């Protein structure tokens, strides 16, 4: 692993670097381009390129204005064919420098999300930068056809002639280990970069007169080089990555260079990146500082250190600007920039006619469930055959808690038809630990052939083994969050926030988290075996944006959480049906009064009596995220009754009379306590003496059938306190 430790010394506004500055860098693109100049491979200076680019862009703008057109028609998606050259040291696939397919797919997911601004942490962009946050409609696709028009999955694995590589003097040798024509493929080389840098890219050049003799030499090295320890993201698998650079942003950064973006600080003190909507910045930013940070360039300026073209840690990066997108858009479309526009019509984007597509998708993990009790459980997944043919076998691997990878070859009997789904068990049992676990599964082959769309062939889940217990009556008002929860890595989660009820449990899903991922909150294991009736109330609050439909389901388990089922009738609400305040709320939601909630008076109780014989009952509140708005949950209450009468009074109990002859007492205690009910007359003679333990919210009938007319005193003991009420009984 490496740390970013040095500043770069520049001699001019160009990308000129003194080669005697020998230090570890997050990015060596600047040094690499100067290296090409020093070697006589590139006579064009940075100033010449920027002057050419400025003239071309001005000319294009004038032409478009005259024609009343925009630079590019909306709805046109750029598709870029990518080939990943894994230059390894002979290790098995998935080990060391010979990184797994899943790690590669995770990196493709990151760059597609980052450029389109679909990254989950886009929600972390500071408010002042939101007006200029940009998205580029681009899709990086693993090549489907190789240079010989044969089928490929876009991944090439080659054992290198060296165990590690450096920019000087190894660049040309490294890239010659495996190379596809850069006019048709975006080459990305992944290898061990000797700890000198995290990566570098070949910056675009123009087709200015006089540069033609140099283009063939530049073509042979065009592309991006990334160190294997920063390629991919731990958001999608248990990969062994540098802790500071483990979200795939090094590749996002280098691809920005590949499409013409410069470092945000301009590679000199208070320099320029030639983009108008990125604030001028004195120098690079390292680590992940708190926002805001300022630079002094004439006057204090708030730094956009969250930009992918700065040097901050991966977790701190989250945006490109509209100006940066416009610059990349121009370079990708201009025919005078070699090896960029030609990628858009590459034959590598088309599957050869002689290919029978093999594609198995992992739909979900069926076992283990997200929250359960057992440390030994079957490992079961659901798969979907997206292939053009029947599937009769799959090859897969799995890891539990990032331990040794297990590989399996499984027959599929009977064969799985195209478009069909199947649940398969990978192993008799797996061993989990009490607490949080990670489960990673990847299908690599089907019918003995590589999976051609590996992006849907792996799944990474978190599993909580929780053996906490409790019993009813039970009340949860979320003063603390002590019930088990499980959420996707770096996604939305159950947490506590202030509302009019004090603390409430909430999922803060407004424009953040991961779409379609589930966030679970469950009760401890509840013993219903000694009760005959049970029911549950709860309060919730949610505001529908009018567009995105988040969902709340309530599930129940009879086996401690190994399996869950829907309630009868089911509780499954989404979108406007879930909303407690209508639709069209386009700001982050927080309830401020009782009218913002569906509370117990308007939310029918859930009858749980059908589970009265069960010893291991667990209730789960499952929120499915659509990045819509925030959900709140509070006042979850379990009763030993199938027709409860909850009270909202502040005193510990309420007495209800019928015809002044029959009485019931409903308790409303903060915690379970022992109570006593005593009825005496004015002479002190006792007629009723009843005590009970573990009373919280129960309702007790008071049998006065054998008591004569007269004046009486009802004494109620709650813990060590006594309350008294005088009443007149008339017959």
N, C-alpha and C positions, 0 to 999 in steps of 0.2 A: 504494500500500500504506500501511497505517496502523499505528501502535503505540498500545497502551493506556497512557495516561500520567497520568490524573488520578484523584483521589479525589472522591467525591460528598459534598457537605455537606447534611445533613438537619436539619430543625428539630424533628422529633418522631418517634415510633415509626411513624408513617404514612409513606407514600411521598411526602412533601412535599419538593420540591426548589426551591431558589432558582434561578430562571431566569437570574440573572446569572452563574452558574457555567458558563462557556462553555468546554468542553473536549471532547476526543475520548473517546468511550466505546466499550467493547466492546458494551454493550447500553444502549439508551435507553428501555426499557420503563417504568422508574420516572418518568422525565421526561415521557414521552408521556402516561401516565395523569394526571399532575398538569396537563399541558397541557389535557386534556379538562375537568378541573375548572375551570381558569382561564377556559376558554371557555364555561363554563356548560352543558356537554354532559353532565356527570356530577356530580350532587350527592352521591353516596354516597362516604364516606371509606373508607380502608382499614380503620380500626377498626370501622366499621359492618359492612363486608363480613365481617371475621373473626369478629365477634360473631355475626352471622347464621349463618355457616358452622359455627361451634362448636356452636350450639344445634341446628342441623339434624343434624349428625353424631352428637351425643349422643342425640338422639331416635331416629335410625335404629339406632344400636347397641342401645339398649334394646329396640326392637321386634324386631330380629333375634335377640337373646338370648332373648326370650320365645318366639319362634317356633322357636328352635333352628336357625336358618339362617345361612348365610354371606352376606357382602355381595353376592357375585356367583357364579353357578354356573361351575365350572371348564369349560373347553372352549369358552366363548363368546368369539369373537374380535371385538374392535371393528374395524369397517372405516370408514375416514374418507375421503370423496371429496375430492381435492385438485385445485385448479386453479392452475397456475403462470402468472402474468402477467409476461411478460418485457417490461419497458418500456425500449426500446433507443433508440439514436441514429441508426438508419438503416443500421447496418452489415449486411453479409451474415450469414446464420445461421452461428454458430460463431466469430464475430469480435467482439472488444470486449464491449460491453454486451449484444449479441444472442447470448447464450451458446448452446452447442450442446445438442441433445436429450440427448446422452450425458452432458454435465455435469449436466443436470437429473436424469437417471436415477440417476446416481451419488449425488446427494443423497437421493433416495428410498430407495436401498439403505441409506445411512447411518442415516437416522432410523428405518427399520424395524428394523435391527439394534440400534441403541442402545437403543430403548425395550424391545425383547424381550431385551436382554442377550445378543445373539448377536454382538456386536462382537468382533473378534479380540483387541483389547487388553483385554478383560475379564480376561484372565490377568494383567494388570498391577495389578489391584486389590489393595491391601495386605491382608495376612492378617487384620488386626484389623477390617477393614470387610466381609469376606466374609459374616459372619452376617447383615448387614442389606442386602446387595446385592439389589436388586429387579428384577423384570422385569414388563412390562405386555404382555398379549396383545392387541396392537393392530397394525393393518396400514393404512398410508397408501397409498391407491390413486389413481392419476391418474384423474380423472373420465372416465366412459365415455359419459355423456349430458350435453349442455349444457342451459342453462335453457329452450331451445325444444324439448327432447327430440330433438335431432339428434345424430348421431354426433360424437364428439370424442376426441382423444387427451389431453385435459386440459392442453394447453399453448396459451397465447394470446400472440401476439407483436404488440406495438403500438409504433409509433414515438411517443415521448413529445413533449409540447409544450415540454419543457425538456431540456437536455443533462445536467443533474444535479439532485438533489433533496435537500432537508433536511426534518427533522421539523417545524421551524418555518421558514416558514409553509406548507410544501408538502404536508402529509400528505393533506388532503382532495382536493386537486387531483391528486396522484399516483394515488390510489386510484380517482378518477373516470375515469382514462384507460382502465381496464378493470376491471370489477367483475361478479361473479356473486353472486346472493343468498347472504348469509352464513348463513342458516338451513339451506341445503342444501349449501354448499361451504365448505371451508377455503381461503380466499383467501391465496395467498402471492405477494407482489409482489417481483420481483427487478430491481434497477436500480442506477444509480450514486448512492450516498448522499453524495456531495460530501466524503468523507473525514471526516465528523463522527461517524459511528458505524458499527458493523458491522451492526446490525439492531435492531428493536424489535417488540413484539407488543401487541395489545390484550388486557389482562387480563380475565378473566370478571367479570361483575357479577351481582348477585342481582336477583330480581324483587320486591324489597321494595315495599310500598305507597307510592305516590307517585313511583315511577321509571318508570311506564308511558309518560308523555309523552316520555321521553328515548330509548326503545328504538329507534325507527325511525332516529333520527340516529346512534346507536351502531352499528346494523346496517350502515350504509353504509361504515363504516371498519373493521369487524371483520376481523381476520386478522393476518398477519405480514409484515413488510418486511425484506428481506435485501439487503445489498450484493452485487453480482455477483461481486466478487473473493473472497468467502468462501462462495459457494454451490456445493456439490459437494465432491468429494474426489479428491486425486491418487492415492489407492489404486486408483482405477478408470479413470484416464485421464490423459493429459498436459495437464491444464487449467492455465491461467495464474491461479494463486491466490496469495493472501498467504501467505508462507512460515510465518507463525506460526498461521494459521487456515485450513489447507488440507485439513482432514479432515471438514468439514461439520458441526462441532460448534456453530457459531453457530446454525444452524437447529434443532438438537436443543435448545439452550438456550432459544431463543425459543418453541418449541413447548411447552416446560415452562411458560413464563409463560402461553401461550395456554390451557393446561389448569389453571392456578391455582397453579403453583409460584412461590415467591419466591426471591430470591437467598439463598444459604446463610448469609450473615452477617447477614441481616435488614435490610440497608440502613441500619444505624446501628452504632455501636460496640457490639460484643457484643450485637447485636440477636437477634431470633428469626425463623425462617422458618416457625414454627407446625408443624414436623415434629419428632417426638420423637427419631427415630433419626439425625438429622444433628447432629454435635457443634457446640456453640455456637462461633462464630468471631468474632474481634474485628473483622476487616475482610476485604475481598476479597483474593484471591491472584492475582498476575500472573506472567507467563512460565511456566516449567516447572521448579520447584525440586525438589531431591532430597527424598525421603520419609525420615523424618518431619519435618514442620514443626509448630510449636506456636503457639498463641495464649494470651494471658493474659486470661482472663475470670473473675476471682476466683482461679482456679488454672490451671496450665498444662493445656492441652487439645490433643491431637493433631488437626491440621486435616484435614478431608476435602476437600483441594483437588482431588482427582480427580473430584469431583462435577460433573455437567454444569451445575449452577447456580452455580458459582464463575466466576472470570474468568481461569483459567489458559489457556495455549495449547492448541490442539486436541489435540496429541499427548499431553498430560498428563491429559486427561479420559477416564473410562471407566465411570462408574456413576451410577445413580439408586438411592435406597434404597427399601425396602419401604414406609416411611412416606410417601415422596413418591408412590409408585405408588398407595397407598391414597387419598391426597388427590386425585390426578388422577382416579382411578376414581370417587370420589364426585361430583366436579364434572361429569364426563362423563355420569353417570347421573341427575342431579337435574333434574327438569323446571322447577325454579325458577331455573335458570341458563340464560339465553337463548342460543340459537345454539351449543349444545354437544351435548345429547342428540339434537336433531333431525338432526344430521349422520348418525347411525347408521342412519336410515331414508330417507336421501336418494335420490331417483330418479337422481341422478348416479352411483350405484353400479351401475346396471343398463344394459346395452347395449341400445339401441333395436332394435326388431324388424326394422327395415329395413336393418340394417347387416350386410354381409358382412365378417367379421373378416379383416383382413390382418395377418399376424404371421409374420415370418421370424426365426428364431433362428440366431445364429452359434455353432456347436457348438465349434469349435476352429480353431486355425491349424495347417495341415499343413506349410506351408513358409513361412519358414525354420524348421528344427528348433531346439530350445532350445540345443544346443551343436554347433557345426560349424566348418568352416575357411573357408568361402567368404564373401567380401564382396559378391558378386553372386549373387542367388538369386531364383527365382520367388516370388511372394506368392500363396499358395493357402490357401483356407479351406473348411471343411465347413459347409454350411447345412442347416437343417431347416425344412420348410414346415409351420408350425402354423396356416396360414390355412384358411378354409373353401372356398377355391377354388384352382384351379391357378395357378401363378405362371409368367409368361413373361418377366419382366424385373425387375431390382432396380437401385436407385440407392444408391451407397455412397460413402464417403470413407475415406481412410486417411492416416496420418501416420507417418513414420519419424523417430525421434529428435527429435520435437516440431518438425520442420521444416515447411515449407509444406504445407498440407493438399491432397491430390489427390482429385478427385471423378470418379467413373466411373458411367456408365449401361451396364449389361451385359444383353444378351439371355440368357435361359435357354432353351436349345434342346437337346432337346425340353422342353416345359413340365414343370414340377416338380409332381407330384401332391400333394394334401393328405396330410400325414403322411410324405412321402418326404424323403430326404436327397440331397445332391449335393455334390461337390467342385468348386469353381470357381477358376479362376486369374484374379486381378485385374489383373495387369500382367505383361509378359514377364519382367522382372527388376527388383529393387530394389537399391539400393546401401546396404550396411551399413559400419560401421567396425570395425576390429579392437578387440576389447574388448566392453563391454556396450552393447546397443542396446535401444530401446523401439519396439514396433510396436503401433499403435492402429488398429482397423478398426471402422466403424459402418455398418450398413445403415439407411437413412432411409426408403426407399420400396420398395414392390413393386407391380407393375402400375400404376405412376404414382400410387399412393395412399400416404398416410403409414402407417408401421408402427404398429399399435395397441398393441403391448406392447414399447416400446423398451427395457425393462429387460433383455431377453435378446438384443438386436440389436447389441451391441457387445462387443468383446473387447480387452483390453490385455495384451500379452505382453512378456516380456523375453527377449532373444536374445543369446547370448554367441558371438562369433567368436573362436575360440582355435585357434592354429596350432602349439602346442607339440608336440614329438615326443619319443619315447623308444623303447626296444627291449627285447626280452626276452632272457635272464631278467630279471625285474623284481620288486622287493619294495617295498611301500608300508606302512609302519608308523605313518604319520601323526604323526611328531614335529612336522611342520608340515603345514598343509593347502595343498599346492602343486599339486593337481589342479584342473582347472576345475570350477566349480559354478555353478548358476543356480537361483534361487528366486523365488517371487512377491513382488511389492513388499509389504513389511511383513508377509510371512507367515513361516512357519518356514523354516529354512535349514540347510544342512550347516555344522557348526562343530566345534571341538575341545573335548572335555571329558575330565577325568581319570577313568580307570577302573583296574582292576588291571593293565592293560597299559600304563599311562602315559597318554599322549594317545591318544584314539580319536576317529574321526569320528562325528558324531552328528547326528540331527535331533531337536530337543527339541519334540516334538509334544504333550506332555501338556497337554490343555485349551488349546492355543494354535495359532495359524496359521489357515489358511483351508481349510475342508473341500473336498475333491476337487481341490485344487491339487497340482501335482507339483513335487518338489524333486529336482534332478538333480545327480549327482556322476559325472564321466566321467574316463577315463584320457586322457593325451595320445595323439596319433596313433601307433600302433605298426606297424612294418614287419614283416610276416610273410612277405615274398616269398622270403627266403633260408632258410627253415626248413621242415622236413617234419612236425614234431610240436609241439604246444603244448597247455598246459592251465593251469587257474587254480584256486587255493584261496582262500578268504576265511573270516574268522570274523565272526559277528554275534550281537547280543544284543537281545532285545525282550521286553517284558512286556505281555500282553493284559489290558485292564481288564475284559473280560467283556461289554462293550457295544459299543465303537467299534472298527471293523476297519480299521486302517491296512494299507497294502500295500507290499511291496517286490518290484520286478521288476528283472531284469537284461536289458538290451538290447544288441545289437551292431550296429555299422555297418561297412560295407565301403568307404564313400565319404567318410571323414573326418568323418562326422556329418551329412551332408545327409539321409540316411534311416537309420532304425533298424529292426531286426527282432528277433523273439524268438529266444532260443537254442533248440537242439534237443538234448535235451528242454528245454522252457521252464523258467525259474526264475521263478515267480510265486506268492508266498505272502502271505496276509493273515490278520488276526485270530488265532485260536487256532493255525492252521497255521504262522504266522510266529513264534509265541511260543516262547521258549527256556526259560521257567520256568512254564508252565501259564497259568491264567487267573485273573481276579479280583484283579489287582494294581491297586489304586485310588489309588496314590501315584506321584509321578514316579519313573521307573525309572532306576537306575544300577547296572551290574554291578560286583560286588566280588571275584569269584573265577572260576576257569575253568569251574566248574559252571554259571555263569550264561550261558555262551556256547554256541552251536553252533560248535565249533572243528573244525579240519581232520581230527581223528581220527574225528569223527562226521558231518561235512558232506562228502559225496562231491565229488571234484574235478569241474570242468567241462572237458570235452574241447573244445579249440578247433582241433584239427588240420584240420577242414574248411575253415578260413580260411587255410591255410598258403601259398597263392599270392597273398594280398592284400597290397598295399602301404600301405593307409590304414585300418587296423583301429582301432576305438574302442569301448571297453566302457563302458556307462552303468549306474549304480545309480540307479534311479528310485523314490523314496518318494512314495506318494500319501497325502496327509494326511486322516485322519478325526478329528483332534484327540484321538486315543486315548492313546498313551503314547510314550515315547522309544525310538528305534532307535539302535543303536551298530554300527559297522563297523570292523574292524581286520585287520591281517596279510594284506592282499591280496597274493597271490604268483603270478607267472607262471613256468611251467616249460617248458623245451625238451624235453618228454616228454609222452606220452599216458598214462603210468602212473607218475606221480611218487611218490617216497618221501621226503616231507619229514621233517626231523629237528628235534627240539626241544632237542637238547643245547646246552650253552653253548660248547663248544669249536668251532673252525671247521669240523670235519669229523668224520665217523664212518665206521669201516671195518666192513664186513659180510662174514663168511666163510661159505663153503659147503663143508662136508667138508674144511676146512683146505686146499683146493686152489684154490678160486676166490674172488676178492675183488672187492668193489665199494667205492668211496668216494663218499659223499654229502656235498656241501659245504653249509655253512650260514653264509654270510658276511654281514656287515652291509652291504657294498656290493660291486659288481663289481670283481674283482681278477684279476691274472695268477697262475696256480698252476703248480707243477711237481710231478710224481710220479716218484720215483727209487727203484729197488730195487737194493741192493748186497749182496754177501756179506760175511762177517767179514774177508775179505782186502782188501775195498775194490773188488772187481771189480764193474762196473756191468752189470746185466742189462736194466733198463728205464729209459728216459729220455723222459718225456712232459711237454710244457708246453702251456698253453692260456690264452687271454685271455678277459676278460669272464665270469669264473666267479662265480656267486652261489649257486645252489642245485642245480646239476647233479649227476648221479650218473655216475661213470666206472667202467667195468669195468677190472680190472687183469689182463691176460693173462699167466698164469704157466705156460702150456702147455709152453714149452721150457726151464723152469728145473728143475734136478735137486733131489732131496731135500737138505735141509740147513737151516742157520740163516741168516736173512737180516734185513736192516734195510730197512724202508720209510721213506723220507724224503719229507715233504710240505712244499713251499714255498708259503706264502701271503703274497704281497707280498714283504716283506723278511725275514719270519720263517720259521724252519725247525722242523719237528716230526719226531720219529723214533719208530718203533715196531718192536720186534724180533718176528719170527715164525719158526715152524718149519714147513717144508714137507715133508710126508711123502707119498711115492708108493707 
